[in-house]
Amino acid sequence: MTGDIEGIAGGLADIGTGAAVAGAVERERGDAPDGHTHEGACLNCATPLVGSHCHACGQRAHVHRTLGAFFHDLLHGVLHFEGKTWRTIPMLAWQPGKLTREYIDGRRARYVSPIALFLFVVFLSFALFSMLGGFDPAVSNLGEAKAVQAENARQIDEIEAQLSSATGAERAALEERLRSVKEDQQAMTAVVGTVQSDFEDGFTESPIPKDSKLARTIDHVRENPQLAIYKAQTSAYKYSWMLIPLSVPFVWLLFPFNRRFRGYDHTVFVTYSISFMIALVAVASLLFYVNAGAAGGLLLFYAPYHMYRQLRGTYGVSRAGGIWRMLALSLFAWVAIGLFAGIITWMAMGS
C-alpha cells in the first residue's frame, strides 16, 4: 500500500513539473496567464492582423489556449453557440416562413444553416428515441422464446409422467413444480404472441417462393423482429437525409411553373420544415413517455399550422393559397414518409 501511495505521489509530482515547464514555455511565447494570445500577425498565415479576424485566411486574430475555449469551440462547432441557435430555434418554431425567406435571400449570418440544424436535430432526436424505446433483452429474440416454450412443454410432459406413480410428499412437490412450470409457459406464450410479427400467421399461404432470398429474409425477421427493428432504426438514422430529396419534388408540385421559386428555395424550405417536424415528434414522444399524452397530442396538432405559416412567409401566398397548399403538403408529407419507410425497411431486411 505504501508503495502504491509513493507511486501516485511521484506521478502527481511529474505532472506538476510538466505543467510548470509548459507554463514557462507558454509565457516565453507571449501567452497571457488567462490563456489568451496577443500576437500581431496571424498564427495561421503570418499576415499582419487588422481587426478581430485575419483578412487573408479568416482565422480569428487571437486564439485562446484554455479548456473553456476548447469546450466553447466544441459547442460552437455543433450548434454555432454564439447567439445563432437562440435566434434560429424560436424563429423556426413560430416564424418559420420569415426564417426560410431570410436565409434564401442571403441574410444568413444570424442563423444556423438548414443542413446543420437538420443534422443536429436528427442526432438528438434519434438519441432520445433510443433512450425511450429500449427493448427488453429477455424478449429480444423470438427464437429463444420459442426454445423456452419447447423446454417448458418437455418439462410438463415429464412431470405429468412422474405424477402417475408418485405419492405423498413427492406428489405434492411434483404438483407444485408442475404449477410453476405451467405459469412460466403461459407467460412465455404471451411473450411470443406479443413479439411475433403479425404477418407470420399468413406466411404459410404466401405466394413468395420458400427458397427465395425475400422468403429467407422474412424468416430472419420473424425469428428476431426486435433485431430487424433495431436495423431499421439504425438505417433511418444514417439515411435520414433522404427525406430531403424525397420531399422536394412534392413542394415543387405546389408551384409547378412558377419561375420565381426554384429548387434551392424548395430545398431550404423542406430542410427547415423537416428539422422542426422531427424535433416536434421527439418532444411529443418525451411527453407521452412521462405520462403527459394530452399535451403531446395537442403539440402534434401544431404541425399543420406550422406548415401554413412557413408556406405563407416563404412564398408570400394568400391565406387561401396557404390553406390549400398546407392540406396538399400534409398529404405529400405522408407519401414521402411512406416512401422513406419503404426504402429503410428494404435496406434493413436486405442487410
Sequence and secondary structure as in RCSB ss.txt:
>XXXX:A:sequence
MTGDIEGIAGGLADIGTGAAVAGAVERERGDAPDGHTHEGACLNCATPLVGSHCHACGQRAHVHRTLGAFFHDLL
HGVLHFEGKTWRTIPMLAWQPGKLTREYIDGRRARYVSPIALFLFVVFLSFALFSMLGGFDPAVSNLGEAKAVQA
ENARQIDEIEAQLSSATGAERAALEERLRSVKEDQQAMTAVVGTVQSDFEDGFTESPIPKDSKLARTIDHVRENP
QLAIYKAQTSAYKYSWMLIPLSVPFVWLLFPFNRRFRGYDHTVFVTYSISFMIALVAVASLLFYVNAGAAGGLLL
FYAPYHMYRQLRGTYGVSRAGGIWRMLALSLFAWVAIGLFAGIITWMAMGS
>XXXX:A:secstr
 HHHHHHHHHHHHHHHHHHHHHHHHHHHTT  TTSB   SB TTT  B  SSB TTT  BSS B SHHHHHHHHH
HHHH TTTHHHHHHHHHHH HHHHHHHHHTT  TTS  HHHHHHHHHHHHHHHHHHHT   GGGS HHHHHHHHH
HHHHHHHHHHHHHTT  HHHHHHHHHHHHHHHHHHHHHHHHHHHHS GGGTTGGG SS TTSHHHHHHHHHHH H
HHHHHHHHHHHHHTGGGHHHHHHHHHHTTSTT TTS HHHHHHHHHHHHHHHHHHHHHHHHHHHTT HHHHHHHH
THHHHHHHHHHHHHH   HHHHHHHHHHHHHHHHHHHHHHHHHHHHHHHH 
